[in-house]
Amino acid sequence: MNIVKKLPPHVADLIAAGEVVERPASVIKELMENAVDAGATQVTVEIRNGGIDLIRVTDNGCGMSREDAQTCFIRHATSKIATEDDLHAILTLGFRGEALAAIAAVSRVELTTRMAEDDVGTCVRIVAGEIQSVEDAGCPVGTTISVEKLFYNTPARMKFLKKNATEAGYCAAAADKLALAHPEVAFRFVKDGRDAMRTPGDGKLYSAIYGVCGKDFAGSLVEVRQDESVQLGGTRILVWGYVTKPERAVSTRNSQYFMLNGRFIRSRTMAAALEEAYRGSMMVGKYPGCVLQAAIDPAYVDVNVHPAKTEIKFADERAAFEAVYVAVKRALENASRPVFSAPRAAAVVLPPKEVKVDITEKPVESKVNITPELSVKKSIESAEVNRNSIDITFVKPTTKVDINKTSSALPGNDWLLRSPAPMYHKTPDISAADFETGEEEKPSPLPAAQKSGAVAPTVPAAEPPAFADPVLPEKTPETLVQEIAEETPTEPFRIVGELFHSYIVVELADEILYVDKHAAHERILYNELKARETEIASQLLLTPVVLPLSSDDLELLESHREALSQAGIEAEDFGGGSLIVHAIPQHITADQTAELIADVCGRLKSGEPDSIRENILHSIACKAAIKAGWHTDPREWEVLVEKVLRLPDVRYCPHGRPVALVTSRREFEKGFRRIV
């Protein structure tokens, strides 16, 4: 007995409808795409009760003849492709010829259409896939399709629909996506008799974004210009559009819209490229928004890999990634992203009105070292201190060292870039007026050098090791401030003080600026380290560190041994399920080795081998930066604030936390009810 049978046509249609028509939003998507393919410049979408009772799409496109108005409801009947070759260069949104047949199979459809050369239009009525009538109709050029009682003959499908309000939201989202993909078309979305969305159809993407996403989202955008294309096989790919400012990142990816050749798509490649361009500019766990358009030869992309045609496949995924990454990264770098409205300016550090500088040579004595040039000690000899003067002694280094050699492992000679312990030492609460003459110490290795697993010098004793604190040329406090002033405008900002030994308070024109010392310093160090194109300097461990690891982790690290070496990590399998580490990156102490290796393993497991070096730089900058709660000298506040204001990319720490917060004078005075 034969058990394989051909399904009746109406059953086959219901099965096909289940693939194409999942919910009312699917109907809207298909009908709107047909309108755009027909060359419409105006499209109106109306729904009632979430699209279940009524969906009506009206356009002013080319319309159809009477014969085409009936043929279009036959499965796989289409005007958009004719041969197999057409599938490899699809230029339209629809092409399968399945949508109208699938929609008609599960609803009651009325189609009214007219072509410009026809004197009278055509009205076709269909119920459950069967044509009920074909009549003449008076109508304008274009097409109107009404879909009523969706899923009326498939109660099982109706059972899975959500509340009307939820389905209406899905319908609105479908209309929004096509409106963003085609700013040259004027779209109008009407929900239960009220306008919910409208775009002008002026061809400007920003206008479409404003109409779809609203004023607030549109005001947070940075333009991505169509400046350059990226080679993709034998063709090129262009990317343009808008992305949100880093400070407007949100906790979901719902505000990311990608369009390719006028089609809304979901692309992991493009999304990954977008988020990679924002790396280090956003908080971890936050995501940017975007409306990005891409154009490419249709022969180099396959849109026929998903029933809904929203997932696509590039011929070269890496080139597509590069195109999006480069375009977005350039836009973020070139965009004016002022966190502080006032001009960048030279600092006025208060309160000292007079600074006495006594440049003398004195015996070296172990004191609290605040900066490379300045060393002070707390005065306990007198309770009465003159608050208007500070006696500070600058001590010339007793050993002359080639600065180019001693700082060769560091990105530049900036005195802020150094190991944290000698530079910023935690001390009791003291004010500037409590200081008196002190002495400077000779350069010394990192503080961990006296512990087990300490750092061993790798250069002759005649020269300080590359990882030691650099000995800098002579500078007085006045010359340091003068150098800063020469690099920046003359309009002043005023450093008011410090909060909780963590935040610098700055008066800047009509704003109050709160600078996070750790975040600011960490970002400055990270940028300077990243600017170096050479390998990261490493330091040999006096006592190698042995770490127990799983066999998977050992194999993972061994397979990326070369990348680890370039990042400053020299390690190998020690046997017995352990790893021996011989060298670690600059400024990472031996007791941080385990944490560093664990972090690198986590990165590799998450599929980010290309970011090992960047991860190491994050760790170096974080470990070397000023820590919250550390006492720092007012001159160090000055340098940090000056760099924050002068350097446009010092806005977020490498982990994405903001470097500074701003309160306007108006907000401040409103709090005190000085203004209403």
C-alpha positions in Angstrom: 0.0 0.0 0.0 1.4 3.3 -1.1 1.6 5.9 1.8 3.4 8.8 0.0 0.8 11.1 -1.4 0.8 14.5 -3.0 -0.8 17.1 -0.8 -3.9 19.0 -2.0 -3.1 22.5 -3.2 -4.9 24.3 -0.4 -3.0 22.3 2.2 0.3 23.0 0.5 -0.6 26.7 0.5 -1.3 26.6 4.2 2.1 25.1 4.8 3.8 27.7 2.7 1.9 30.4 4.5 3.3 29.2 7.8 6.8 29.8 6.4 6.2 33.3 5.1 3.4 34.6 7.3 4.3 34.2 11.0 2.2 37.2 12.3 0.6 40.4 11.0 4.0 42.1 10.9 5.1 39.6 8.2 2.2 40.7 6.0 3.1 44.3 6.4 6.8 43.6 5.5 5.9 41.7 2.3 3.3 44.2 1.1 5.5 47.2 1.8 8.4 45.6 -0.1 6.1 45.0 -3.0 5.2 48.7 -3.0 8.8 49.8 -3.0 9.7 47.4 -5.8 6.8 48.9 -7.8 8.5 52.3 -7.7 6.2 53.9 -5.2 7.2 57.3 -3.7 4.3 57.3 -1.2 3.2 54.3 0.9 0.5 54.3 3.6 0.0 51.4 6.0 -3.1 51.1 8.1 -3.8 48.4 10.7 -6.7 47.7 13.1 -6.6 45.6 16.3 -2.9 44.7 15.9 -3.3 43.9 12.2 -5.5 40.9 12.8 -8.8 42.5 11.7 -7.3 44.7 9.0 -4.1 45.5 7.2 -4.3 47.9 4.3 -1.3 49.0 2.2 -1.7 51.8 -0.4 1.0 52.9 -2.8 1.3 55.1 -5.9 3.6 52.7 -7.7 3.3 51.4 -11.3 0.2 49.3 -10.6 -0.8 46.1 -12.5 -2.9 45.0 -15.4 -6.0 42.9 -15.0 -4.2 39.7 -15.9 -1.3 40.4 -13.6 -3.7 41.2 -10.8 -4.9 37.6 -10.9 -1.6 35.9 -11.8 0.2 37.4 -8.8 -1.7 35.2 -6.4 -0.3 32.0 -8.0 2.6 30.5 -6.0 6.0 31.3 -7.5 4.6 33.8 -9.9 6.7 37.0 -9.9 7.9 39.8 -12.2 11.2 40.2 -10.5 13.3 37.3 -11.7 13.1 35.1 -14.8 16.2 33.0 -15.0 18.6 31.2 -12.6 21.2 33.8 -13.2 18.9 36.5 -11.8 19.2 34.7 -8.4 22.9 35.7 -8.3 22.2 39.4 -8.7 18.9 40.2 -7.0 18.1 43.9 -7.2 14.6 43.9 -5.7 13.3 43.3 -2.2 11.0 40.4 -3.2 11.8 37.8 -5.7 10.3 34.4 -4.7 6.7 35.0 -5.7 5.4 33.3 -2.5 4.1 36.2 -0.4 0.8 37.1 -2.0 -0.2 33.4 -2.4 0.7 32.7 1.3 -1.2 35.8 2.6 -4.3 35.0 0.5 -4.3 31.4 1.8 -4.9 32.5 5.4 -7.1 35.6 5.0 -9.6 37.5 3.0 -7.8 39.8 0.5 -9.0 42.6 -1.8 -6.6 44.0 -4.4 -7.4 47.2 -6.3 -4.9 48.4 -8.9 -4.5 50.4 -12.0 -1.6 51.2 -14.4 -1.1 54.7 -15.8 -2.0 53.6 -19.4 -5.3 51.9 -18.3 -8.6 53.9 -18.2 -10.1 51.7 -15.5 -8.6 49.7 -12.7 -9.2 46.2 -11.5 -10.5 44.8 -8.2 -9.8 41.2 -7.2 -11.4 39.5 -4.2 -9.9 36.3 -2.7 -11.0 34.2 0.2 -8.7 31.4 1.5 -6.7 31.4 -1.6 -9.6 31.2 -4.0 -10.5 34.0 -6.4 -14.2 35.1 -5.7 -14.6 38.0 -8.1 -12.7 40.2 -10.6 -14.3 43.5 -11.4 -13.6 46.9 -12.9 -12.8 49.6 -10.4 -12.3 53.3 -10.4 -9.0 54.0 -8.6 -5.8 56.1 -8.9 -2.6 54.8 -10.4 -1.0 52.4 -8.0 -2.1 49.5 -5.8 -4.2 49.0 -2.6 -4.2 45.7 -0.9 -6.6 45.0 2.1 -6.0 41.9 4.2 -8.9 41.1 6.7 -9.4 38.4 9.3 -5.9 37.1 9.2 -5.6 33.4 10.2 -9.4 33.1 10.4 -9.2 29.6 8.8 -6.1 28.5 10.9 -7.3 28.8 14.5 -4.1 26.9 15.7 -2.0 29.8 14.3 -4.3 32.4 15.8 -3.8 30.8 19.2 -0.1 31.7 19.1 -0.5 35.4 18.5 0.0 37.8 21.3 -2.1 40.7 22.5 -3.3 43.2 19.9 -1.0 45.9 21.4 2.0 43.7 21.1 1.2 42.7 17.6 0.7 46.3 16.7 4.2 47.0 18.0 5.6 44.3 15.7 3.8 45.9 12.8 5.1 49.3 13.6 8.7 47.9 13.8 8.4 46.3 10.4 7.2 49.6 8.9 10.0 51.5 10.7 12.7 49.3 9.2 11.6 49.8 5.6 11.2 53.5 6.2 14.8 53.7 7.3 16.0 51.6 4.4 14.3 53.9 1.9 14.3 57.6 2.9 13.4 58.5 -0.7 9.9 57.1 -0.1 7.3 58.9 2.1 5.9 56.4 4.5 2.9 56.8 6.8 1.8 54.3 9.4 -1.7 54.5 10.8 -2.7 52.5 13.9 -6.4 52.3 14.8 -7.1 55.5 13.0 -4.1 57.5 14.4 -0.8 58.4 12.7 2.0 56.6 14.5 4.8 57.3 12.1 5.5 59.5 9.1 8.6 60.2 7.0 8.9 63.1 4.5 10.4 61.0 1.6 13.0 63.7 0.8 15.8 61.2 0.3 17.7 62.3 3.4 18.4 59.5 5.9 18.5 61.9 8.8 14.9 63.0 8.0 13.8 59.4 8.0 15.5 58.7 11.3 13.9 61.8 12.8 10.5 60.6 11.7 10.9 57.0 12.8 13.1 57.2 15.9 12.2 60.6 17.2 14.0 63.8 18.2 15.9 62.4 21.1 17.5 59.6 19.1 18.2 61.8 16.1 19.9 64.3 18.4 22.4 61.7 19.7 23.8 60.8 16.3 27.2 61.2 14.6 27.3 61.1 10.8 29.2 58.3 9.0 30.2 59.7 5.7 30.5 57.8 2.4 34.1 58.9 2.0 35.9 55.7 0.9 34.9 52.2 -0.2 36.5 48.9 0.8 37.5 46.3 -1.7 35.4 43.2 -1.5 36.5 40.6 -4.0 36.1 42.1 -7.4 33.8 44.9 -6.2 33.7 47.5 -3.5 31.4 48.1 -0.5 30.3 51.5 0.6 29.0 52.3 4.1 27.3 55.5 5.4 24.7 56.5 7.8 24.6 57.5 11.5 25.8 56.1 14.8 25.1 57.2 18.3 27.6 59.1 20.5 29.4 56.8 22.9 27.7 58.5 25.9 24.3 57.5 24.5 25.0 53.8 24.6 22.1 51.6 25.9 21.8 48.2 27.4 20.3 46.4 24.4 21.0 46.2 20.6 17.4 47.2 19.7 18.6 50.5 18.3 20.9 49.0 15.7 19.5 49.1 12.1 21.6 47.7 9.3 20.5 48.1 5.6 22.2 46.5 2.6 21.1 47.6 -0.9 17.9 49.0 0.5 17.0 45.9 2.5 16.9 45.7 6.3 19.2 42.9 7.4 20.5 41.2 10.5 24.3 40.7 10.2 26.5 39.5 13.0 29.5 40.7 11.0 28.3 44.3 10.7 27.1 44.3 14.4 30.5 43.0 15.5 32.3 45.6 13.4 30.2 48.4 14.9 30.8 47.4 18.5 34.5 46.9 17.8 34.8 50.5 16.6 33.3 51.6 20.0 35.7 49.4 22.0 37.1 51.5 24.9 34.6 54.3 24.4 31.6 52.7 26.2 30.8 51.1 29.4 31.1 47.3 29.3 27.6 45.8 28.7 26.4 48.8 26.8 25.7 48.9 23.1 25.7 51.7 20.5 22.7 52.5 18.3 23.0 53.0 14.5 21.3 53.4 11.2 23.9 52.2 8.7 23.4 51.8 5.0 25.7 49.7 2.8 25.9 49.3 -0.9 27.5 46.4 -2.8 27.3 44.6 -6.1 24.4 42.1 -5.6 26.6 39.3 -7.0 28.8 39.5 -3.9 26.0 38.9 -1.4 23.5 36.1 -1.0 20.1 37.2 0.3 18.4 33.9 -0.4 19.6 32.1 2.8 16.7 32.8 5.1 12.9 32.6 4.5 12.4 36.1 5.8 15.4 37.4 3.7 16.7 39.3 6.7 19.9 37.2 7.1 22.5 37.5 4.4 25.9 36.1 3.5 28.8 38.1 2.2 31.2 36.7 -0.3 34.0 38.1 2.0 32.9 38.5 5.6 36.2 40.1 6.6 36.0 42.8 4.0 32.5 43.6 5.1 33.7 43.8 8.7 36.5 46.1 7.7 34.2 48.4 5.7 31.9 49.0 8.7 34.7 49.2 11.2 36.7 51.8 9.3 33.7 54.0 8.5 32.4 54.0 12.0 35.8 54.4 13.6 36.7 57.4 11.4 33.3 59.0 12.2 33.9 58.7 15.9 37.4 60.0 15.7 36.5 63.0 13.5 33.2 63.9 15.2 33.1 66.8 17.5 32.2 65.1 20.8 32.6 67.9 23.4 32.0 66.7 26.9 33.0 70.2 28.1 31.5 73.2 26.4 34.1 75.7 27.6 37.4 76.1 25.6 40.4 74.1 26.6 42.6 76.4 28.6 45.7 76.7 30.8 45.3 76.0 34.5 45.3 78.3 37.5 46.1 76.1 40.5 45.0 77.6 43.8 45.6 78.4 46.6 49.4 79.1 46.7 50.0 82.7 45.7 53.8 82.4 45.9 56.0 79.4 45.3 59.6 79.5 46.6 61.9 77.2 44.7 65.3 76.5 46.2 67.4 74.5 43.7 70.1 72.9 45.7 71.9 69.5 46.0 71.3 67.7 49.2 72.1 64.2 50.4 69.6 61.5 49.4 67.2 60.6 52.1 64.3 58.2 52.0 61.2 60.4 51.9 57.7 60.2 50.5 58.1 60.7 46.8 55.1 62.6 45.3 56.5 63.4 41.8 59.7 62.8 39.9 60.9 66.3 40.6 59.4 67.1 43.9 59.8 65.4 47.3 58.3 66.8 50.5 57.8 65.9 54.1 55.3 66.9 56.6 56.3 69.6 59.0 55.6 68.8 62.6 57.7 71.6 64.1 55.1 74.3 64.1 51.3 74.4 64.4 51.2 77.8 62.8 51.9 77.6 59.1 51.9 80.4 56.5 49.2 79.3 54.1 50.3 81.7 51.3 53.7 80.2 50.7 55.2 76.8 50.2 58.9 76.0 50.5 59.6 73.3 47.9 63.0 72.1 47.1 63.9 70.8 43.7 66.7 68.3 43.8 68.8 67.7 40.7 69.4 64.0 40.0 72.9 62.9 41.2 73.3 60.5 38.3 73.1 61.5 34.7 71.2 59.0 32.6 70.3 59.1 29.0 66.6 59.7 29.1 66.1 58.0 25.7 67.5 54.8 27.1 65.7 54.8 30.5 62.3 55.5 29.0 62.6 53.4 25.9 60.1 50.9 27.2 57.5 53.6 27.7 55.4 55.5 25.1 57.1 58.9 25.4 58.7 60.8 28.2 55.6 62.0 29.9 56.3 61.9 33.6 52.8 60.6 34.3 53.7 57.4 32.6 55.5 55.4 35.2 55.1 52.7 37.9 52.5 53.7 40.4 54.2 53.1 43.8 57.1 55.5 43.5 55.0 58.1 41.8 51.9 58.2 44.0 52.4 57.0 47.5 49.5 56.9 49.9 50.1 59.3 52.8 48.1 60.7 55.8 45.8 63.6 55.1 48.0 66.7 54.7 47.6 70.0 53.0 50.0 71.9 50.7 50.8 74.3 53.5 52.1 71.5 55.7 55.0 70.8 53.4 58.6 71.9 53.7 62.0 71.1 52.1 62.6 67.5 51.1 64.9 65.5 49.0 64.5 63.4 45.9 65.3 59.7 45.8 67.4 58.0 43.2 65.6 55.9 40.6 64.7 52.5 41.9 63.1 49.3 40.5 59.5 48.5 40.9 58.4 48.0 44.5 57.9 44.3 43.9 61.6 43.9 43.4 62.1 43.1 47.1 59.5 40.3 47.0 59.6 36.7 45.8 59.1 36.6 42.1 60.5 40.1 41.8 61.7 41.8 38.6 65.4 41.3 37.7 67.4 43.9 35.7 68.1 42.8 32.2 70.7 45.5 31.2 74.2 46.3 32.6 74.3 47.9 36.0 75.8 51.1 34.6 72.4 51.9 33.1 69.1 51.6 35.0 66.9 48.8 33.7 64.3 49.7 31.1 61.5 49.0 33.5 62.8 51.4 36.2 61.3 54.8 36.8 62.9 57.2 34.3 65.2 60.0 35.5 63.9 63.1 33.7 65.7 66.4 32.8 65.6 69.1 35.4 62.3 71.0 35.7 61.0 73.4 38.2 57.3 73.6 39.0 57.2 76.9 37.1 58.7 75.5 33.9 56.2 72.5 34.1 53.2 74.9 34.3 54.8 77.1 31.6 55.1 74.1 29.2 51.4 73.3 29.7 50.4 76.9 29.2 52.3 77.2 25.9 50.4 74.2 24.5 46.9 75.4 25.3 44.8 78.6 25.0 45.2 81.3 27.6 41.6 81.4 29.0 41.9 79.8 32.4 40.2 77.1 34.3 40.5 76.9 38.1 41.2 73.8 40.1 39.0 74.1 43.2 40.2 71.1 45.0 39.8 67.3 45.4 36.9 65.1 46.6 37.6 61.9 48.5 41.2 61.8 47.2 39.6 60.5 43.9 38.0 63.3 42.0 39.4 66.7 40.9 36.9 69.6 41.1 37.4 72.1 38.3 35.7 75.4 37.6 35.5 75.8 33.9 33.7 78.9 32.6 30.1 78.3 33.5 30.6 74.6 34.3 31.8 72.5 37.2 33.9 69.6 36.1 34.5 66.5 38.3 37.5 64.5 36.9 38.0 60.9 38.0 41.8 60.8 38.6 42.1 57.0 38.0 39.9 56.9 34.9 41.7 59.9 33.4 45.2 58.7 34.1 44.3 55.2 32.9 43.0 56.5 29.6 46.1 58.8 29.1 48.4 55.9 29.7 46.5 53.5 27.5 46.5 55.9 24.6 50.2 56.5 24.9 50.9 52.8 25.1 48.7 52.0 22.2 50.4 54.6 20.0 53.5 52.5 20.1 53.8 50.3 17.1 56.6 48.1 18.5 56.1 45.1 20.7 55.2 45.6 24.3 58.3 45.7 26.5 58.6 42.8 28.8 60.6 42.3 32.0 62.2 39.0 33.2 61.1 37.6 36.5 63.8 37.0 39.0 61.8 34.0 40.1 59.6 32.6 37.4 55.9 32.2 38.4 54.4 28.7 38.1 50.6 28.6 37.6 48.4 25.5 37.7 46.2 25.4 34.6 43.8 23.0 33.0 45.0 21.0 29.9 42.6 23.1 27.7 44.1 26.3 28.9 47.6 25.1 28.4 46.8 24.0 24.9 45.1 27.3 24.2 48.0 29.4 25.4 50.5 27.2 23.5 48.7 27.7 20.3 48.9 31.5 20.7 52.4 31.5 22.1 53.7 33.9 19.4 50.9 36.4 20.1 51.6 36.2 23.8 55.3 36.9 23.2 54.4 40.0 21.2 52.3 41.1 24.1 55.2 40.8 26.5 54.4 37.4 28.0 57.0 34.7 27.9 55.5 31.4 29.1 55.6 27.7 28.4 54.2 24.4 29.5 56.0 23.4 32.7 54.6 19.9 32.8 52.3 18.4 35.4 49.4 20.6 34.4 51.2 23.9 35.1 52.5 26.9 33.2 55.8 28.7 33.9 55.9 32.4 33.2 59.4 33.8 32.6 58.5 37.4 31.6 55.5 39.7 31.9 54.7 43.1 30.4 56.1 46.4 31.6 54.6 47.7 34.8 52.8 44.4 35.7 54.1 43.1 39.0 54.8 39.4 39.7 51.9 39.1 42.0 49.6 40.1 39.2 50.8 37.4 36.9 48.0 34.9 37.7 45.3 37.5 37.2 46.8 38.5 33.9 47.1 34.9 32.5 43.5 34.1 33.6 42.3 37.3 31.8 44.1 36.3 28.6 42.7 32.7 28.7 39.2 34.2 29.1 39.8 36.4 26.0 41.0 33.5 23.9 38.1 31.3 24.9 35.6 34.0 24.0 37.1 34.1 20.5 39.0 37.3 20.7 42.6 36.4 19.9 43.2 39.6 18.0 42.6 41.6 21.1 45.3 40.0 23.3 47.6 43.0 22.9 44.8 45.5 23.6 43.8 43.5 26.7 47.4 43.6 28.0 47.5 47.4 27.4 44.3 47.7 29.4 45.9 45.8 32.3 49.1 47.8 32.1 47.3 51.1 32.1 45.0 50.1 34.9 47.8 48.9 37.1 50.1 51.9 36.5 47.4 54.6 36.9 46.7 56.6 40.0 44.4 54.7 42.3 41.3 56.1 43.9 42.1 57.3 47.4 45.7 58.1 46.7 47.1 61.5 47.7 48.4 63.4 44.8 50.1 66.8 44.4 48.1 69.8 43.0 50.5 69.9 40.1 49.5 66.4 39.1 45.9 67.5 39.3 46.8 70.3 36.9 48.5 68.0 34.4 45.6 65.5 34.4 43.0 68.2 34.0 45.0 69.9 31.2 45.3 66.6 29.3 41.6 65.8 29.8 40.7 69.2 28.3 43.3 69.2 25.6 43.1 65.7 24.3 39.8 65.0 22.5 40.0 61.2 23.0 40.3 61.3 26.8 36.6 61.0 27.4 36.3 57.4 28.7 38.6 55.0 30.4 39.6 51.8 28.5 36.7 50.0 30.2 34.2 52.7 29.0 33.6 54.5 32.2 33.4 58.3 31.9 36.5 60.3 32.7 34.6 63.4 33.9 31.1 64.6 34.8 29.8 68.1 34.2 27.4 70.2 36.1 26.4 73.6 34.6 26.3 76.7 36.7 22.6 77.0 35.9 21.9 73.6 37.3 24.0 74.4 40.4 22.2 77.7 41.0 18.8 76.1 40.4 19.6 73.7 43.2 20.0 76.7 45.5 16.8 78.3 44.1 18.8 81.3 42.8 17.0 80.8 39.6 13.7 79.1 38.8 
